[in-house]
């Protein structure tokens, strides 16, 4: 996070960084109109949340890290907003948990697919999946079902930050462990996730990486304990309470 | 509201209409990137509010109508999102309360100014102010201070839907009665308003018009009673409670 000329201690650092990255995303053809509106929705929820990672979101990030480390074939799904907001952070997480990166767009066009793959490569990604599109997610519209057969198609654990509700549901129905980042705890994506992380993706992705590094030497049994101790419903209820109730219920 | 091919009874009618109008706004060069993000923020607050006009927002709309009817020189300020979302509704309100329409942009460019003036004319506006820009709001940045001297510059009552906080504050400091439409009751614009209407602009503007028609034959004394009975702080507290607490506190 060093692409703007503002110290990290600046009170609006995260907000200025986000703004800068989204603008860059629009200029590069990565962020769509719908992506800008979605960004605004996220800003409002984050504002009500107090623009911080709650304790329960941190627990969810740790559970997500454990799932990624336990996975046989983990894939990080990347859409336009995620690519714009945290490209380097995603590449780093993929390295730490040995996951594939796959571009997976709700409004898929070849041009946007290529722009996003290129953007991830500029941020250090070597292999980026998504262009082959020889697999399908059952139960959703043809264009929106496209995935790589050797990517999301055969993944056992998928991190889908900012995913559309229909696709989140369809991925869950395929029996995959689904790790979702979404600032709206009432969204369908958050509701169907194995692990819903109710946090800003710009904070959540590096936080999952931090937990993955911390758990790197943990035994399989320890990782399973982290996974089993996690309660998705309690996390969602806590997030809703934080958003509805204001910022004074935890430090 | 008849520019989409969906019956008004459709459960997602308002949302589909909004989407359609925003898309059109982008195509016409009316809606900016920042406008799309702001639209998303509004959507999130509206979602938490239950996408309805609360009783206190309806009271605020009535107080706003009374202020407009009492005004010597009322002006409706129009920015890019407002122009895209409710152009015909604004023209109608201006007619009913005999107010000027003035285009007033945070990110002012000649091209956007002209596109918005043209869009309002297509929706029935005859005289649209804002292009002369021979007046200034004191205390804010030069470009953002521009208004018409015979428009907002000399208005006693201004309706500013979706206004930026700095400008809302500066307009208030000029002693104008400020009627604000904003879905975030904690925003500076809502906080400094004489009358904050915490509602979706697409519902609020026609609602102010409805109240203005209803109050058309009221005496000045009756209008003053409506104005004096209105409590901005109580309205904001009620709106925050509705957003924080969910949708079950009123019918």
Interface residues (C-beta under 8 A of the other chain):
Chain A: X22 X23 X26 X33 X36 X37 X38 X39 X40 X41 X42 X43 X44 X45 X47 X48 X184 X243 X244 X245 X246
Chain B: X22 X23 X26 X33 X36 X37 X38 X39 X40 X41 X42 X43 X44 X45 X47 X48 X184 X243 X244 X245 X246
